[in-house]
Amino acid sequence: MKLFYVPRTRANRPRWLLEELGVPYELVRLDPTKGETRTDEHTARHPLKHVPVLETADGALFESAAIVLHLADLHGKLIPPVGSRERGLVYQWLFFAMTELEPHAAVSFAEKVIKKTPDSELALKAKVKLNEGAQVVNSQLEARDFILPSGFSVADIVLGSVVWWANRMGAIEHAPHVQRYLERLTARPAYQRAVAD
Ligand SMILES: N[C@@H](CCC(=O)N[C@@H](CS)C(=O)NCC(=O)O)C(=O)O
């Protein structure tokens, strides 16, 4: 199994899960600054020339949240049974992270880091949206350490990564349970291994 990877990107999500699962995999590093995501070979794996891509004997799979769900299913770990209430909650939090939070984190990143306009109207609107979303997560975490009642799961990998990104953009305020959640997640040995290099 190969993971096509660029450090400090959404490709950290499947890498983190693979480290949590403790299964063997080959990390294939691509350097976008050298055009390595734009080759014909990589375009055949991902038509938008992005990472992550997971390649198995069955073919290539893209989209970080889809890869994470599929890997957890393949190994039967860190994901509740299909049809259970908790499985529904996994879908809920993955879609919440990817549709309600991540687009605003991406705007925040574009305005602050790329355009260097942290006080633009777009940046401020994104911050409002991210704070609204963070409060939803904060209230869930008042009574527990992870987003599912049963404990750490793939939902934390995707939700945690997106919330980490929003927090890194300085967009999350007055969310103490979220801050402690991020500390718990980033202290995990598997997370540390996934972001080490
Ligand atoms: N929705 C996709 C987004 C993938 C994406 O935008 N990947 C970026 C890195 S975070 C990328 O491949 N950038 C390299 C490039 O555009 O050359 C996912 O979650 O996998």
The ligand as an ORCA input file, in Angstrom:
! r2SCAN-3c Opt
* xyz 0 1
  N     -10.316     17.796     -0.648
  C      -9.006     17.278     -0.906
  C      -8.025     18.437     -1.000
  C      -6.674     17.988     -1.525
  C      -5.701     19.150     -1.633
  O      -6.076     20.316     -1.843
  N      -4.401     18.854     -1.483
  C      -3.372     19.874     -1.567
  C      -2.534     19.834     -0.289
  S      -3.434     20.158      1.185
  C      -2.398     19.576     -2.683
  O      -2.303     18.467     -3.156
  N      -1.575     20.527     -3.095
  C      -0.486     20.247     -3.991
  C      -0.620     20.917     -5.298
  O      -1.676     21.541     -5.527
  O       0.337     20.819     -6.066
  C      -8.618     16.302      0.220
  O      -9.100     16.478      1.366
  O      -7.872     15.355     -0.042
*
